[in-house]
Amino acid sequence: MKIKYDREVDILRITFKDTDIEESGEDKAGVIMDFDIDGNVVGIEILQASKRIDNPFAIAYEIESNAIIS
């Protein structure tokens, strides 16, 4: 997973899988979800991130202790 905030255009991008994007959809205004050819979510973009998120620079990363990671 990769998280990138671009201050110049005020977009927060979360990439779950680095692959070709087949389709994108904006379920809520300013929140765009990207899908691969199989319909899996591979990324999320948040437009005007500084207005929607308290601090787009802050990241808390947690892994559940009993989670299985492959």
PDB file of N, CA, C and O in Angstrom:
ATOM      1  N   MET A   1       0.847  -1.165   0.000  1.00  0.00           N
ATOM      2  CA  MET A   1       0.000   0.000   0.000  1.00  0.00           C
ATOM      3  C   MET A   1       0.898   1.235   0.000  1.00  0.00           C
ATOM      4  O   MET A   1       1.942   1.266   0.651  1.00  0.00           O
ATOM      5  N   LYS A   2       0.465   2.251  -0.747  1.00  0.00           N
ATOM      6  CA  LYS A   2       1.215   3.499  -0.830  1.00  0.00           C
ATOM      7  C   LYS A   2       0.234   4.648  -0.598  1.00  0.00           C
ATOM      8  O   LYS A   2      -0.868   4.659  -1.146  1.00  0.00           O
ATOM      9  N   ILE A   3       0.651   5.608   0.220  1.00  0.00           N
ATOM     10  CA  ILE A   3      -0.172   6.784   0.500  1.00  0.00           C
ATOM     11  C   ILE A   3       0.630   8.011   0.094  1.00  0.00           C
ATOM     12  O   ILE A   3       1.778   8.179   0.507  1.00  0.00           O
ATOM     13  N   LYS A   4       0.017   8.871  -0.720  1.00  0.00           N
ATOM     14  CA  LYS A   4       0.708  10.069  -1.197  1.00  0.00           C
ATOM     15  C   LYS A   4      -0.236  11.264  -1.101  1.00  0.00           C
ATOM     16  O   LYS A   4      -1.387  11.201  -1.531  1.00  0.00           O
ATOM     17  N   TYR A   5       0.275  12.350  -0.529  1.00  0.00           N
ATOM     18  CA  TYR A   5      -0.485  13.599  -0.495  1.00  0.00           C
ATOM     19  C   TYR A   5       0.247  14.613  -1.355  1.00  0.00           C
ATOM     20  O   TYR A   5       1.423  14.896  -1.127  1.00  0.00           O
ATOM     21  N   ASP A   6      -0.448  15.160  -2.346  1.00  0.00           N
ATOM     22  CA  ASP A   6       0.114  16.183  -3.227  1.00  0.00           C
ATOM     23  C   ASP A   6      -0.455  17.531  -2.806  1.00  0.00           C
ATOM     24  O   ASP A   6      -1.611  17.845  -3.087  1.00  0.00           O
ATOM     25  N   ARG A   7       0.369  18.320  -2.130  1.00  0.00           N
ATOM     26  CA  ARG A   7      -0.069  19.604  -1.587  1.00  0.00           C
ATOM     27  C   ARG A   7      -0.461  20.586  -2.698  1.00  0.00           C
ATOM     28  O   ARG A   7      -1.384  21.382  -2.525  1.00  0.00           O
ATOM     29  N   GLU A   8       0.236  20.532  -3.835  1.00  0.00           N
ATOM     30  CA  GLU A   8      -0.025  21.485  -4.917  1.00  0.00           C
ATOM     31  C   GLU A   8      -1.440  21.366  -5.470  1.00  0.00           C
ATOM     32  O   GLU A   8      -2.065  22.380  -5.782  1.00  0.00           O
ATOM     33  N   VAL A   9      -1.951  20.153  -5.594  1.00  0.00           N
ATOM     34  CA  VAL A   9      -3.305  19.958  -6.125  1.00  0.00           C
ATOM     35  C   VAL A   9      -4.289  19.524  -5.040  1.00  0.00           C
ATOM     36  O   VAL A   9      -5.475  19.341  -5.311  1.00  0.00           O
ATOM     37  N   ASP A  10      -3.786  19.356  -3.789  1.00  0.00           N
ATOM     38  CA  ASP A  10      -4.594  19.008  -2.619  1.00  0.00           C
ATOM     39  C   ASP A  10      -5.362  17.696  -2.815  1.00  0.00           C
ATOM     40  O   ASP A  10      -6.571  17.621  -2.597  1.00  0.00           O
ATOM     41  N   ILE A  11      -4.614  16.663  -3.236  1.00  0.00           N
ATOM     42  CA  ILE A  11      -5.204  15.334  -3.440  1.00  0.00           C
ATOM     43  C   ILE A  11      -4.448  14.310  -2.594  1.00  0.00           C
ATOM     44  O   ILE A  11      -3.218  14.260  -2.607  1.00  0.00           O
ATOM     45  N   LEU A  12      -5.202  13.503  -1.865  1.00  0.00           N
ATOM     46  CA  LEU A  12      -4.641  12.382  -1.119  1.00  0.00           C
ATOM     47  C   LEU A  12      -4.951  11.119  -1.903  1.00  0.00           C
ATOM     48  O   LEU A  12      -6.111  10.844  -2.211  1.00  0.00           O
ATOM     49  N   ARG A  13      -3.926  10.355  -2.226  1.00  0.00           N
ATOM     50  CA  ARG A  13      -4.085   9.134  -3.028  1.00  0.00           C
ATOM     51  C   ARG A  13      -3.604   7.942  -2.219  1.00  0.00           C
ATOM     52  O   ARG A  13      -2.477   7.932  -1.724  1.00  0.00           O
ATOM     53  N   ILE A  14      -4.461   6.939  -2.088  1.00  0.00           N
ATOM     54  CA  ILE A  14      -4.105   5.686  -1.435  1.00  0.00           C
ATOM     55  C   ILE A  14      -4.133   4.608  -2.518  1.00  0.00           C
ATOM     56  O   ILE A  14      -5.169   4.360  -3.134  1.00  0.00           O
ATOM     57  N   THR A  15      -2.991   3.978  -2.738  1.00  0.00           N
ATOM     58  CA  THR A  15      -2.883   2.926  -3.745  1.00  0.00           C
ATOM     59  C   THR A  15      -2.728   1.592  -3.026  1.00  0.00           C
ATOM     60  O   THR A  15      -1.768   1.387  -2.284  1.00  0.00           O
ATOM     61  N   PHE A  16      -3.674   0.692  -3.248  1.00  0.00           N
ATOM     62  CA  PHE A  16      -3.630  -0.633  -2.637  1.00  0.00           C
ATOM     63  C   PHE A  16      -2.838  -1.617  -3.484  1.00  0.00           C
ATOM     64  O   PHE A  16      -2.164  -2.503  -2.960  1.00  0.00           O
ATOM     65  N   LYS A  17      -2.928  -1.452  -4.802  1.00  0.00           N
ATOM     66  CA  LYS A  17      -2.241  -2.356  -5.727  1.00  0.00           C
ATOM     67  C   LYS A  17      -1.818  -1.549  -6.942  1.00  0.00           C
ATOM     68  O   LYS A  17      -2.627  -0.834  -7.534  1.00  0.00           O
ATOM     69  N   ASP A  18      -0.548  -1.664  -7.314  1.00  0.00           N
ATOM     70  CA  ASP A  18      -0.020  -0.941  -8.463  1.00  0.00           C
ATOM     71  C   ASP A  18      -0.331  -1.733  -9.730  1.00  0.00           C
ATOM     72  O   ASP A  18       0.425  -2.620 -10.128  1.00  0.00           O
ATOM     73  N   THR A  19      -1.454  -1.396 -10.352  1.00  0.00           N
ATOM     74  CA  THR A  19      -1.917  -2.102 -11.544  1.00  0.00           C
ATOM     75  C   THR A  19      -2.689  -1.126 -12.419  1.00  0.00           C
ATOM     76  O   THR A  19      -2.943   0.009 -12.017  1.00  0.00           O
ATOM     77  N   ASP A  20      -3.057  -1.564 -13.604  1.00  0.00           N
ATOM     78  CA  ASP A  20      -3.850  -0.717 -14.493  1.00  0.00           C
ATOM     79  C   ASP A  20      -5.237  -0.492 -13.910  1.00  0.00           C
ATOM     80  O   ASP A  20      -5.839  -1.400 -13.336  1.00  0.00           O
ATOM     81  N   ILE A  21      -5.732   0.730 -14.065  1.00  0.00           N
ATOM     82  CA  ILE A  21      -7.078   1.073 -13.603  1.00  0.00           C
ATOM     83  C   ILE A  21      -8.039   0.880 -14.766  1.00  0.00           C
ATOM     84  O   ILE A  21      -7.891   1.499 -15.821  1.00  0.00           O
ATOM     85  N   GLU A  22      -9.020   0.020 -14.562  1.00  0.00           N
ATOM     86  CA  GLU A  22     -10.009  -0.278 -15.594  1.00  0.00           C
ATOM     87  C   GLU A  22     -11.180   0.701 -15.534  1.00  0.00           C
ATOM     88  O   GLU A  22     -11.730   1.089 -16.565  1.00  0.00           O
ATOM     89  N   GLU A  23     -11.552   1.091 -14.324  1.00  0.00           N
ATOM     90  CA  GLU A  23     -12.736   1.936 -14.138  1.00  0.00           C
ATOM     91  C   GLU A  23     -12.572   2.743 -12.856  1.00  0.00           C
ATOM     92  O   GLU A  23     -11.948   2.287 -11.898  1.00  0.00           O
ATOM     93  N   SER A  24     -13.137   3.945 -12.849  1.00  0.00           N
ATOM     94  CA  SER A  24     -13.153   4.791 -11.657  1.00  0.00           C
ATOM     95  C   SER A  24     -14.575   5.251 -11.413  1.00  0.00           C
ATOM     96  O   SER A  24     -15.345   5.460 -12.351  1.00  0.00           O
ATOM     97  N   GLY A  25     -14.914   5.406 -10.142  1.00  0.00           N
ATOM     98  CA  GLY A  25     -16.252   5.865  -9.794  1.00  0.00           C
ATOM     99  C   GLY A  25     -16.206   6.808  -8.615  1.00  0.00           C
ATOM    100  O   GLY A  25     -15.407   6.639  -7.694  1.00  0.00           O
ATOM    101  N   GLU A  26     -17.077   7.811  -8.653  1.00  0.00           N
ATOM    102  CA  GLU A  26     -17.152   8.807  -7.591  1.00  0.00           C
ATOM    103  C   GLU A  26     -18.455   8.596  -6.833  1.00  0.00           C
ATOM    104  O   GLU A  26     -19.484   9.181  -7.173  1.00  0.00           O
ATOM    105  N   ASP A  27     -18.404   7.748  -5.792  1.00  0.00           N
ATOM    106  CA  ASP A  27     -19.592   7.425  -4.999  1.00  0.00           C
ATOM    107  C   ASP A  27     -20.064   8.638  -4.203  1.00  0.00           C
ATOM    108  O   ASP A  27     -21.256   8.946  -4.179  1.00  0.00           O
ATOM    109  N   LYS A  28     -19.144   9.311  -3.563  1.00  0.00           N
ATOM    110  CA  LYS A  28     -19.406  10.564  -2.846  1.00  0.00           C
ATOM    111  C   LYS A  28     -18.625  11.651  -3.561  1.00  0.00           C
ATOM    112  O   LYS A  28     -17.545  11.389  -4.091  1.00  0.00           O
ATOM    113  N   ALA A  29     -19.151  12.860  -3.585  1.00  0.00           N
ATOM    114  CA  ALA A  29     -18.468  13.963  -4.259  1.00  0.00           C
ATOM    115  C   ALA A  29     -17.061  14.137  -3.703  1.00  0.00           C
ATOM    116  O   ALA A  29     -16.880  14.321  -2.500  1.00  0.00           O
ATOM    117  N   GLY A  30     -16.068  14.080  -4.583  1.00  0.00           N
ATOM    118  CA  GLY A  30     -14.686  14.298  -4.196  1.00  0.00           C
ATOM    119  C   GLY A  30     -13.949  13.077  -3.700  1.00  0.00           C
ATOM    120  O   GLY A  30     -12.784  13.182  -3.317  1.00  0.00           O
ATOM    121  N   VAL A  31     -14.597  11.906  -3.695  1.00  0.00           N
ATOM    122  CA  VAL A  31     -13.942  10.661  -3.286  1.00  0.00           C
ATOM    123  C   VAL A  31     -14.058   9.681  -4.453  1.00  0.00           C
ATOM    124  O   VAL A  31     -15.150   9.214  -4.779  1.00  0.00           O
ATOM    125  N   ILE A  32     -12.933   9.380  -5.069  1.00  0.00           N
ATOM    126  CA  ILE A  32     -12.915   8.560  -6.277  1.00  0.00           C
ATOM    127  C   ILE A  32     -12.281   7.208  -5.967  1.00  0.00           C
ATOM    128  O   ILE A  32     -11.187   7.136  -5.409  1.00  0.00           O
ATOM    129  N   MET A  33     -12.975   6.148  -6.333  1.00  0.00           N
ATOM    130  CA  MET A  33     -12.452   4.791  -6.147  1.00  0.00           C
ATOM    131  C   MET A  33     -12.046   4.241  -7.509  1.00  0.00           C
ATOM    132  O   MET A  33     -12.777   4.375  -8.491  1.00  0.00           O
ATOM    133  N   ASP A  34     -10.870   3.623  -7.553  1.00  0.00           N
ATOM    134  CA  ASP A  34     -10.352   3.026  -8.783  1.00  0.00           C
ATOM    135  C   ASP A  34     -10.426   1.507  -8.690  1.00  0.00           C
ATOM    136  O   ASP A  34     -10.147   0.923  -7.642  1.00  0.00           O
ATOM    137  N   PHE A  35     -10.808   0.872  -9.802  1.00  0.00           N
ATOM    138  CA  PHE A  35     -10.995  -0.577  -9.849  1.00  0.00           C
ATOM    139  C   PHE A  35     -10.132  -1.183 -10.946  1.00  0.00           C
ATOM    140  O   PHE A  35      -9.890  -0.555 -11.977  1.00  0.00           O
ATOM    141  N   ASP A  36      -9.667  -2.416 -10.715  1.00  0.00           N
ATOM    142  CA  ASP A  36      -8.916  -3.127 -11.750  1.00  0.00           C
ATOM    143  C   ASP A  36      -9.891  -3.866 -12.663  1.00  0.00           C
ATOM    144  O   ASP A  36     -11.106  -3.733 -12.515  1.00  0.00           O
ATOM    145  N   ILE A  37      -9.370  -4.632 -13.590  1.00  0.00           N
ATOM    146  CA  ILE A  37     -10.198  -5.337 -14.576  1.00  0.00           C
ATOM    147  C   ILE A  37     -11.133  -6.364 -13.931  1.00  0.00           C
ATOM    148  O   ILE A  37     -12.170  -6.704 -14.501  1.00  0.00           O
ATOM    149  N   ASP A  38     -10.765  -6.862 -12.730  1.00  0.00           N
ATOM    150  CA  ASP A  38     -11.596  -7.841 -12.025  1.00  0.00           C
ATOM    151  C   ASP A  38     -12.591  -7.201 -11.063  1.00  0.00           C
ATOM    152  O   ASP A  38     -13.317  -7.907 -10.363  1.00  0.00           O
ATOM    153  N   GLY A  39     -12.632  -5.864 -11.023  1.00  0.00           N
ATOM    154  CA  GLY A  39     -13.569  -5.173 -10.141  1.00  0.00           C
ATOM    155  C   GLY A  39     -13.066  -4.958  -8.730  1.00  0.00           C
ATOM    156  O   GLY A  39     -13.822  -4.524  -7.861  1.00  0.00           O
ATOM    157  N   ASN A  40     -11.786  -5.258  -8.488  1.00  0.00           N
ATOM    158  CA  ASN A  40     -11.205  -5.050  -7.160  1.00  0.00           C
ATOM    159  C   ASN A  40     -10.818  -3.585  -6.971  1.00  0.00           C
ATOM    160  O   ASN A  40     -10.348  -2.942  -7.909  1.00  0.00           O
ATOM    161  N   VAL A  41     -11.013  -3.060  -5.770  1.00  0.00           N
ATOM    162  CA  VAL A  41     -10.596  -1.693  -5.460  1.00  0.00           C
ATOM    163  C   VAL A  41      -9.075  -1.675  -5.391  1.00  0.00           C
ATOM    164  O   VAL A  41      -8.474  -2.416  -4.614  1.00  0.00           O
ATOM    165  N   VAL A  42      -8.453  -0.822  -6.211  1.00  0.00           N
ATOM    166  CA  VAL A  42      -6.993  -0.736  -6.228  1.00  0.00           C
ATOM    167  C   VAL A  42      -6.487   0.630  -5.777  1.00  0.00           C
ATOM    168  O   VAL A  42      -5.286   0.816  -5.586  1.00  0.00           O
ATOM    169  N   GLY A  43      -7.402   1.586  -5.606  1.00  0.00           N
ATOM    170  CA  GLY A  43      -6.979   2.906  -5.158  1.00  0.00           C
ATOM    171  C   GLY A  43      -8.152   3.794  -4.799  1.00  0.00           C
ATOM    172  O   GLY A  43      -9.285   3.580  -5.230  1.00  0.00           O
ATOM    173  N   ILE A  44      -7.843   4.802  -3.992  1.00  0.00           N
ATOM    174  CA  ILE A  44      -8.827   5.806  -3.591  1.00  0.00           C
ATOM    175  C   ILE A  44      -8.158   7.170  -3.689  1.00  0.00           C
ATOM    176  O   ILE A  44      -7.025   7.341  -3.238  1.00  0.00           O
ATOM    177  N   GLU A  45      -8.847   8.137  -4.272  1.00  0.00           N
ATOM    178  CA  GLU A  45      -8.380   9.517  -4.322  1.00  0.00           C
ATOM    179  C   GLU A  45      -9.369  10.385  -3.569  1.00  0.00           C
ATOM    180  O   GLU A  45     -10.582  10.248  -3.730  1.00  0.00           O
ATOM    181  N   ILE A  46      -8.841  11.280  -2.745  1.00  0.00           N
ATOM    182  CA  ILE A  46      -9.676  12.237  -2.026  1.00  0.00           C
ATOM    183  C   ILE A  46      -9.289  13.622  -2.518  1.00  0.00           C
ATOM    184  O   ILE A  46      -8.185  14.102  -2.261  1.00  0.00           O
ATOM    185  N   LEU A  47     -10.215  14.259  -3.230  1.00  0.00           N
ATOM    186  CA  LEU A  47      -9.985  15.599  -3.750  1.00  0.00           C
ATOM    187  C   LEU A  47     -10.218  16.619  -2.640  1.00  0.00           C
ATOM    188  O   LEU A  47     -11.010  16.378  -1.728  1.00  0.00           O
ATOM    189  N   GLN A  48      -9.535  17.750  -2.715  1.00  0.00           N
ATOM    190  CA  GLN A  48      -9.605  18.791  -1.679  1.00  0.00           C
ATOM    191  C   GLN A  48      -9.391  18.167  -0.296  1.00  0.00           C
ATOM    192  O   GLN A  48     -10.152  18.411   0.640  1.00  0.00           O
ATOM    193  N   ALA A  49      -8.348  17.364  -0.197  1.00  0.00           N
ATOM    194  CA  ALA A  49      -8.087  16.581   1.013  1.00  0.00           C
ATOM    195  C   ALA A  49      -7.943  17.439   2.259  1.00  0.00           C
ATOM    196  O   ALA A  49      -8.410  17.048   3.329  1.00  0.00           O
ATOM    197  N   SER A  50      -7.309  18.596   2.148  1.00  0.00           N
ATOM    198  CA  SER A  50      -7.101  19.433   3.334  1.00  0.00           C
ATOM    199  C   SER A  50      -8.413  19.955   3.908  1.00  0.00           C
ATOM    200  O   SER A  50      -8.465  20.342   5.075  1.00  0.00           O
ATOM    201  N   LYS A  51      -9.466  19.971   3.109  1.00  0.00           N
ATOM    202  CA  LYS A  51     -10.783  20.413   3.588  1.00  0.00           C
ATOM    203  C   LYS A  51     -11.608  19.244   4.136  1.00  0.00           C
ATOM    204  O   LYS A  51     -12.575  19.461   4.866  1.00  0.00           O
ATOM    205  N   ARG A  52     -11.235  18.009   3.790  1.00  0.00           N
ATOM    206  CA  ARG A  52     -12.000  16.829   4.189  1.00  0.00           C
ATOM    207  C   ARG A  52     -11.343  16.034   5.316  1.00  0.00           C
ATOM    208  O   ARG A  52     -12.007  15.254   5.999  1.00  0.00           O
ATOM    209  N   ILE A  53     -10.036  16.233   5.509  1.00  0.00           N
ATOM    210  CA  ILE A  53      -9.272  15.472   6.497  1.00  0.00           C
ATOM    211  C   ILE A  53      -8.574  16.465   7.416  1.00  0.00           C
ATOM    212  O   ILE A  53      -8.010  17.455   6.951  1.00  0.00           O
ATOM    213  N   ASP A  54      -8.612  16.200   8.723  1.00  0.00           N
ATOM    214  CA  ASP A  54      -7.983  17.118   9.678  1.00  0.00           C
ATOM    215  C   ASP A  54      -6.519  17.376   9.351  1.00  0.00           C
ATOM    216  O   ASP A  54      -6.089  18.529   9.321  1.00  0.00           O
ATOM    217  N   ASN A  55      -5.750  16.325   9.105  1.00  0.00           N
ATOM    218  CA  ASN A  55      -4.332  16.471   8.800  1.00  0.00           C
ATOM    219  C   ASN A  55      -3.936  15.418   7.769  1.00  0.00           C
ATOM    220  O   ASN A  55      -3.708  14.264   8.132  1.00  0.00           O
ATOM    221  N   PRO A  56      -3.851  15.792   6.490  1.00  0.00           N
ATOM    222  CA  PRO A  56      -3.516  14.804   5.463  1.00  0.00           C
ATOM    223  C   PRO A  56      -2.087  14.267   5.565  1.00  0.00           C
ATOM    224  O   PRO A  56      -1.729  13.339   4.840  1.00  0.00           O
ATOM    225  N   PHE A  57      -1.262  14.839   6.457  1.00  0.00           N
ATOM    226  CA  PHE A  57       0.115  14.370   6.640  1.00  0.00           C
ATOM    227  C   PHE A  57       0.224  13.308   7.726  1.00  0.00           C
ATOM    228  O   PHE A  57       1.217  12.583   7.777  1.00  0.00           O
ATOM    229  N   ALA A  58      -0.775  13.203   8.594  1.00  0.00           N
ATOM    230  CA  ALA A  58      -0.725  12.260   9.716  1.00  0.00           C
ATOM    231  C   ALA A  58      -1.159  10.869   9.256  1.00  0.00           C
ATOM    232  O   ALA A  58      -2.166  10.716   8.565  1.00  0.00           O
ATOM    233  N   ILE A  59      -0.385   9.863   9.651  1.00  0.00           N
ATOM    234  CA  ILE A  59      -0.708   8.484   9.293  1.00  0.00           C
ATOM    235  C   ILE A  59      -0.561   7.604  10.532  1.00  0.00           C
ATOM    236  O   ILE A  59       0.460   7.649  11.218  1.00  0.00           O
ATOM    237  N   ALA A  60      -1.577   6.816  10.809  1.00  0.00           N
ATOM    238  CA  ALA A  60      -1.505   5.798  11.861  1.00  0.00           C
ATOM    239  C   ALA A  60      -1.699   4.456  11.168  1.00  0.00           C
ATOM    240  O   ALA A  60      -2.721   4.234  10.519  1.00  0.00           O
ATOM    241  N   TYR A  61      -0.733   3.571  11.298  1.00  0.00           N
ATOM    242  CA  TYR A  61      -0.771   2.283  10.612  1.00  0.00           C
ATOM    243  C   TYR A  61      -0.857   1.187  11.660  1.00  0.00           C
ATOM    244  O   TYR A  61       0.020   1.067  12.515  1.00  0.00           O
ATOM    245  N   GLU A  62      -1.907   0.393  11.593  1.00  0.00           N
ATOM    246  CA  GLU A  62      -2.104  -0.668  12.572  1.00  0.00           C
ATOM    247  C   GLU A  62      -2.313  -1.996  11.864  1.00  0.00           C
ATOM    248  O   GLU A  62      -2.962  -2.071  10.821  1.00  0.00           O
ATOM    249  N   ILE A  63      -1.751  -3.037  12.453  1.00  0.00           N
ATOM    250  CA  ILE A  63      -1.987  -4.398  11.977  1.00  0.00           C
ATOM    251  C   ILE A  63      -2.533  -5.179  13.155  1.00  0.00           C
ATOM    252  O   ILE A  63      -1.912  -5.242  14.216  1.00  0.00           O
ATOM    253  N   GLU A  64      -3.696  -5.772  12.961  1.00  0.00           N
ATOM    254  CA  GLU A  64      -4.309  -6.573  14.012  1.00  0.00           C
ATOM    255  C   GLU A  64      -3.377  -7.731  14.366  1.00  0.00           C
ATOM    256  O   GLU A  64      -2.809  -8.366  13.478  1.00  0.00           O
ATOM    257  N   SER A  65      -3.221  -8.000  15.646  1.00  0.00           N
ATOM    258  CA  SER A  65      -2.234  -8.998  16.080  1.00  0.00           C
ATOM    259  C   SER A  65      -2.524 -10.405  15.560  1.00  0.00           C
ATOM    260  O   SER A  65      -1.594 -11.192  15.381  1.00  0.00           O
ATOM    261  N   ASN A  66      -3.780 -10.734  15.315  1.00  0.00           N
ATOM    262  CA  ASN A  66      -4.099 -12.069  14.814  1.00  0.00           C
ATOM    263  C   ASN A  66      -4.399 -12.066  13.315  1.00  0.00           C
ATOM    264  O   ASN A  66      -4.949 -13.030  12.783  1.00  0.00           O
ATOM    265  N   ALA A  67      -4.036 -10.981  12.641  1.00  0.00           N
ATOM    266  CA  ALA A  67      -4.289 -10.883  11.208  1.00  0.00           C
ATOM    267  C   ALA A  67      -3.344 -11.795  10.433  1.00  0.00           C
ATOM    268  O   ALA A  67      -2.194 -11.999  10.821  1.00  0.00           O
ATOM    269  N   ILE A  68      -3.844 -12.329   9.351  1.00  0.00           N
ATOM    270  CA  ILE A  68      -3.035 -13.161   8.465  1.00  0.00           C
ATOM    271  C   ILE A  68      -2.650 -12.301   7.269  1.00  0.00           C
ATOM    272  O   ILE A  68      -3.516 -11.786   6.562  1.00  0.00           O
ATOM    273  N   ILE A  69      -1.360 -12.148   7.049  1.00  0.00           N
ATOM    274  CA  ILE A  69      -0.871 -11.325   5.952  1.00  0.00           C
ATOM    275  C   ILE A  69      -0.158 -12.232   4.966  1.00  0.00           C
ATOM    276  O   ILE A  69       0.733 -12.999   5.331  1.00  0.00           O
ATOM    277  N   SER A  70      -0.566 -12.129   3.707  1.00  0.00           N
ATOM    278  CA  SER A  70       0.088 -12.973   2.696  1.00  0.00           C
ATOM    279  C   SER A  70       0.924 -12.139   1.770  1.00  0.00           C
ATOM    280  O   SER A  70       1.551 -12.673   0.855  1.00  0.00           O
TER     281      SER A  70
END
